[in-house]
């Protein structure tokens, strides 16, 4: 950002990535409360085949666990919600999509209004969905787990050093 940077507003992007084919269901909202999350869940319900079980990978944001959300999910048993551990957003494939849209479209963009920003997001997702590609995890599970174990050891030793 430069000294004359002016923020012209923000939007919340809700996105559901199909790991089977790489398509994205999305919506932009002004806020990220349980009300908007429920609207997005209803959209996913409408836009996916009704005979399919849906596994949603979510972070531990309180909105995703709100009592009204739990009540709605109980009435829609095809939805199976899984929560990523704290500090493990990289386990959620939609985070890779968020990284792509940020680096390829948003980071260097100039948006004079929230509607302009939202239009850019929608255009990017529409282009993405015209030629979607499923994410293929190339890392071996053993290597990934080894890195997690090393990282935990390093973090633990640094925390212990700070205490002594």
N, C-alpha and C positions, 0 to 999 in steps of 0.2 A: 504494500500500500504506500502511496505517496502522501506528502504532507497535506495535499488538497483533496484527499479521498473523502467522498461523502457517501454514507450508507443510505440507500433509498428504500430500505425495508427488507423484510425477509419472508420466506415461506417455509412451511414444513412439507417435505416430500415424503409421502408414504409410498412404499414400493414393495411389490411381491414378485420375486424372481422364480420362474419355473426352472428347476434344475434339469428337467427333461429336455426342454428345447431352447431355453435362454430367453423366452419372452418375459416381458415385464408388465404387470398391472400396476397402475399408479394413480395418484391424485395429489394435488397440492392443497394445503389448507393453511389458514392463518395461524392456527394454534395446534398443539399436540396434546389434547386432553382425551379422556375416555370417550367423549361424544364423537370426536373426529375419528378415533380408532375404530369405534363401532361402525361408523359410516363406511370406513374402508373395509372392514370385515364383511359387511353386507355387499359391497361392490365385488369383492373377491368371490363371494358366494354366488352372485349373479353371473359373473364372467367366467366361471369354470364349470366343466361338466358336472351335473349333480350326482353322478354315480361314482365320482372320484373321492377318495380320502385325501385330505389336504393336511400336510405337515408344515406348520409355520414355525420358523426359527426366529425367535425374538430376543432382544436384550431384556434386562431386568427392570426396565423403566416401569414405574408404578402404574402408569396408564394401562399397560398391557395386562395388569393383574387387578384392575378395579373390580369391585363386586358386580357392577352392571355388566362388565365384559365377561366375567366368570358365568354369570347368569345366562347371557346370550350364548356362550360356548356350550353350556350344558344342554341347551335346546338345539344345538347344531353339532351332533356327535361326529360328523365327518371331519371336523376341525380338530387337529391334534397339535397342541402348542408345546414347543420345547424352548427352554430358555438357555442362552449361552452363559457360561460362567463369567463372573466379573473379569474385566480386562481381557476377554477372549473374543472380541468382536470379529476377529479374523476368521473365526469358525463359521460365520454366517456369510454365505455366498453373495447375498445382496450387498454386503459391504464392498465387495469387489466392483459391483456395478456403481455404487456411490462414488468410489474412487475414480472410475472411468469417466463418469459424467462431470465430476469435479475437474479433473485434469484436462479432459478433451473439450469441454464446453463452458464451464462456469468460471474457473479460476481467472482467466484473462479477459472475461467478458465485461462489458459495460452495460449496465441495466439501469435505466433512469426511473423505473417504477417496478412495483411488485408484479403487475400484469405483464410487463415486458420480461421479467425474470421467469415467471410462470410459463409464458409462451415459449421461451427458449428451452425450458425443461421439457415441455410437451413435445416440441419439435424433435429434440434429441431422442426422446423415448420412442416416438413414432418412427424415426429413421432406424433406431436400434431394432424395433420389432419387425421392420420390413425384411431384415436379414439377421435374425437372431442366431446365436451360437451358444450351445450349452457350455457351461464352464467345466473344464476338465482339470481335475486336481492332479498335478503331475508329481507332487512330492510323495514319497513313500511314507506310509503311516509310521513305520519304525523310526525314520529320520525325523519326522515332525515331533513325535513323542520324545525323542532324545533331546531335541532343541528345547522343548518345554521343560524337561527335567533340569537341563543345564541352566536355563533362565531362572527357574525357581531356586536352584542352589545359589546362583549369583546374587539374586535379590535377597535371599535369606542371609547370606554372609555379609552383604552390605548393611542390612538392617541391624545385624548383630554388632558390626563394627561401630555403627552410630550409637549404639547403646553403651558401649564400653569406652 
